[in-house]
Amino acid sequence: MPPLALYIHWPFCLAKCPYCDFNSHVRAKTDVAQWQAALLADMAHEAALLPGRQLTSIFFGGGTPSLMPPALVAALIEAAGRHWTLAPDIEITLEANPSSVEAANFAALAAAGINRVSLGLQALDDQTLHFLGRLHDAAEGIAALEVAQRHFARVSFDLIYARPGQTPEAWEAELTRALGFGTCHLSLYQLTIEPGTRFATLVREGRFTPLDDDAAGDMFGQTRAMTAAAGLPAYEISNHARPGEESRHNLTYWRYGDYAGIGPGAHGRRLSTATVRHRKPENYLRAFAEQGHGIVEQRALGLREQASEALLMGLRLREGVDIAALATRFGLDAGALIDPAKSAFHARNGLLREDGLRLVVTEAGMPLLDGLLAELVPAELVA
């Protein structure tokens, strides 16, 4: 049977960052025992529908899962091991805020079974961290990174670039410093103004102006060149790693594998079915009390919709997608997956290439990925 990934969402944060549109909530207190019961029941519900699978990765996302008591993390990992077979080299990642308080839990989290941590540094200077609404300062963040590197075999951290007024020279200096920390993985995201966020309101009010698209595009190319030269090439549009250190969990998403998602707002894809959990923590707990799990929506995915999702995810990767294999997987003609005329046109312009049996977006094409996908995937496939 194909392997499985497990995503566990912890929705709570100490504060809501102004750029964040993730499902995160600020609450004065949480009933840990109640949340443990709900998450364990949610996991058991998924396990009953996915028996006999090997679990290759667990990912604790949020929110701020580093706020979870290590004992709760250990209980969830132990339960996953009862429900499924854990791969010998299973990757167990936890997203963490780089505060001194949370870093103090890193040893206990490692003892609980976490073997990979992803730190939300976001920037390396205090002024930018204040602009981004982060609660840590630069020195605290770097200290937390050092603690993480002592306790976890694999460490990644996030940075946000293409910020208002940021110059290529400033980003070069910041990224050079980041690469010097010696982690095996970096997630480097352009600042985007998401609807419904505090930043969207500030932009609408004229309080600041986002960096223009041309400047952001230049920084995207600069980023990929610098990480490649440092031995951490981009393997996905925003993720960079030393060979063999790619996020196995995220690769499951991008390669369109099965994953169970539990916790408030978590999405899942299992056995050709899409699942969505209640977003609001209180609604999630109410659903748990009423039905024993947190699902608010589940629906069967048609073959054409699955093929579309697989293409939209897979073309984000440096490895691209095997069109013939996808066609066989979903019982469709290869010509129905990708518009052959558009594919040939973009290949002539250097934005696509064929690499053996795979269709790959080139370095020149990656900055234009959204537009390419809109043209390449036929409308009748995504309708």
MOMOKA-V31052 format. One record per residue. RES is the residue in one letter. SS is DSSP state (A for helix, B for strand, O for the rest). D_CENTER is the distance of its C-alpha to the mean C-alpha in Angstrom with 1 decimal. Layout:
res = (RES,RES)
ss = (SS,SS)
d_center = (D_CENTER,D_CENTER)
//
This chain:
res = (M,P,P,L,A,L,Y,I,H,W,P,F,C,L,A,K,C,P,Y,C,D,F,N,S,H,V,R,A,K,T,D,V,A,Q,W,Q,A,A,L,L,A,D,M,A,H,E,A,A,L,L,P,G,R,Q,L,T,S,I,F,F,G,G,G,T,P,S,L,M,P,P,A,L,V,A,A,L,I,E,A,A,G,R,H,W,T,L,A,P,D,I,E,I,T,L,E,A,N,P,S,S,V,E,A,A,N,F,A,A,L,A,A,A,G,I,N,R,V,S,L,G,L,Q,A,L,D,D,Q,T,L,H,F,L,G,R,L,H,D,A,A,E,G,I,A,A,L,E,V,A,Q,R,H,F,A,R,V,S,F,D,L,I,Y,A,R,P,G,Q,T,P,E,A,W,E,A,E,L,T,R,A,L,G,F,G,T,C,H,L,S,L,Y,Q,L,T,I,E,P,G,T,R,F,A,T,L,V,R,E,G,R,F,T,P,L,D,D,D,A,A,G,D,M,F,G,Q,T,R,A,M,T,A,A,A,G,L,P,A,Y,E,I,S,N,H,A,R,P,G,E,E,S,R,H,N,L,T,Y,W,R,Y,G,D,Y,A,G,I,G,P,G,A,H,G,R,R,L,S,T,A,T,V,R,H,R,K,P,E,N,Y,L,R,A,F,A,E,Q,G,H,G,I,V,E,Q,R,A,L,G,L,R,E,Q,A,S,E,A,L,L,M,G,L,R,L,R,E,G,V,D,I,A,A,L,A,T,R,F,G,L,D,A,G,A,L,I,D,P,A,K,S,A,F,H,A,R,N,G,L,L,R,E,D,G,L,R,L,V,V,T,E,A,G,M,P,L,L,D,G,L,L,A,E,L,V,P,A,E,L,V,A)
ss = (O,O,O,B,B,B,B,B,B,B,O,B,O,O,O,O,O,O,O,O,O,O,O,O,B,O,O,O,O,O,O,A,A,A,A,A,A,A,A,A,A,A,A,A,A,A,A,A,A,O,O,O,O,B,B,B,B,B,B,B,B,B,O,O,A,A,A,O,O,A,A,A,A,A,A,A,A,A,A,A,A,A,A,O,B,B,B,B,B,B,B,B,B,B,B,B,O,O,O,A,A,A,A,O,O,A,A,A,A,A,A,A,O,O,O,B,B,B,B,B,B,B,O,O,O,A,A,A,A,A,A,O,O,O,O,O,O,A,A,A,A,A,A,A,A,A,A,A,A,A,A,O,O,B,B,B,B,B,B,B,B,O,O,O,O,O,O,A,A,A,A,A,A,A,A,A,A,A,A,O,O,O,O,O,B,B,B,B,B,B,O,O,O,O,O,O,O,A,A,A,A,A,A,A,O,O,O,O,O,O,O,O,A,A,A,A,A,A,A,A,A,A,A,A,A,A,A,A,A,O,O,O,O,B,B,B,O,O,B,B,B,O,O,O,O,O,O,A,A,A,A,A,A,A,O,O,O,B,B,B,B,B,O,O,O,O,B,B,B,B,O,O,B,B,B,B,B,O,O,O,A,A,A,A,A,A,A,A,A,A,A,O,O,O,B,B,B,B,B,B,O,O,A,A,A,A,A,A,A,A,A,A,A,A,O,O,B,O,O,O,B,B,A,A,A,A,A,A,A,A,O,O,O,A,A,A,A,O,O,A,A,A,A,A,A,A,A,A,O,O,O,B,B,B,B,O,O,B,B,B,B,O,A,A,A,A,O,O,A,A,A,A,A,A,A,A,O,O,A,A,A,A,O)
d_center = (24.7,21.2,18.8,16.4,13.0,12.9,10.4,12.3,11.9,14.2,14.9,17.2,17.3,20.5,20.2,18.2,17.0,18.6,15.7,13.3,13.1,10.8,13.0,14.7,18.4,21.1,23.8,26.8,26.6,25.0,27.0,25.2,27.5,26.8,23.0,23.5,25.7,23.5,20.3,22.6,24.3,21.1,20.1,23.7,23.6,20.8,22.5,25.8,24.4,22.7,25.5,26.1,22.6,21.3,18.0,16.2,13.2,12.5,9.4,10.6,8.4,10.2,12.4,13.6,13.9,16.0,18.6,19.0,22.3,21.9,24.4,22.1,19.2,22.0,23.3,20.1,19.7,23.4,23.2,20.6,23.0,25.8,24.2,22.9,23.8,21.4,21.1,23.1,20.3,17.5,14.4,13.8,11.1,11.4,10.0,13.3,15.2,17.7,20.8,23.9,24.1,20.7,21.3,24.5,22.7,20.9,23.9,24.0,20.3,20.9,24.0,22.2,20.2,17.0,17.0,13.9,12.7,10.2,12.4,12.1,15.2,14.5,18.1,21.1,23.9,25.1,26.0,22.5,21.0,23.6,22.8,19.1,20.4,19.2,21.5,21.7,23.7,23.2,25.5,23.9,20.4,21.9,23.9,20.9,19.3,22.7,22.8,19.4,20.7,23.8,22.2,19.2,19.5,16.1,14.7,12.0,11.9,10.7,13.4,14.1,16.9,19.2,20.4,23.8,26.6,24.6,26.6,25.6,27.8,26.0,22.6,24.2,25.6,22.4,20.3,23.3,23.4,19.7,20.3,23.3,21.6,21.1,17.6,16.3,12.9,11.9,9.0,11.4,11.0,14.1,15.2,15.3,17.6,16.1,18.9,20.0,18.8,21.5,20.9,21.7,24.9,25.8,25.5,27.6,30.1,30.3,29.3,27.2,26.5,23.2,23.5,24.9,23.1,25.3,24.7,20.9,21.2,23.5,21.0,18.3,21.0,22.0,18.6,18.4,22.0,21.8,18.9,20.7,23.9,22.6,21.4,17.6,17.4,14.5,13.3,10.8,11.5,9.8,9.3,12.6,14.1,17.6,18.6,17.7,15.0,12.0,9.1,11.0,8.7,6.1,9.6,10.8,8.8,9.9,13.3,13.7,14.5,15.3,13.1,14.5,12.9,15.1,15.6,16.0,14.2,12.2,12.1,13.3,14.9,18.0,21.3,20.9,20.3,17.6,17.3,16.4,17.4,19.3,17.4,20.2,20.7,24.4,24.1,21.9,24.5,27.3,25.8,25.7,29.3,30.4,28.7,27.1,23.5,21.2,20.9,21.9,21.4,21.4,22.7,23.6,22.0,24.6,24.5,24.3,21.3,19.5,20.6,19.4,15.9,16.0,17.3,15.0,12.0,14.1,15.7,12.6,13.3,16.2,17.8,18.0,19.3,22.5,24.2,27.0,25.0,23.0,26.3,27.8,24.9,25.3,29.0,29.0,30.8,28.8,30.4,28.9,25.3,25.6,28.4,30.6,32.4,29.4,27.8,31.1,31.4,28.1,28.8,32.2,30.5,28.3,24.9,24.6,26.2,26.9,26.1,28.3,27.1,23.7,23.0,21.0,20.1,21.9,21.2,23.4,21.6,18.0,18.8,20.2,17.6,17.5,21.3,21.6,19.6,21.8,24.8,24.0,23.0,26.3,26.6,28.3,25.3,22.9,25.8)
//
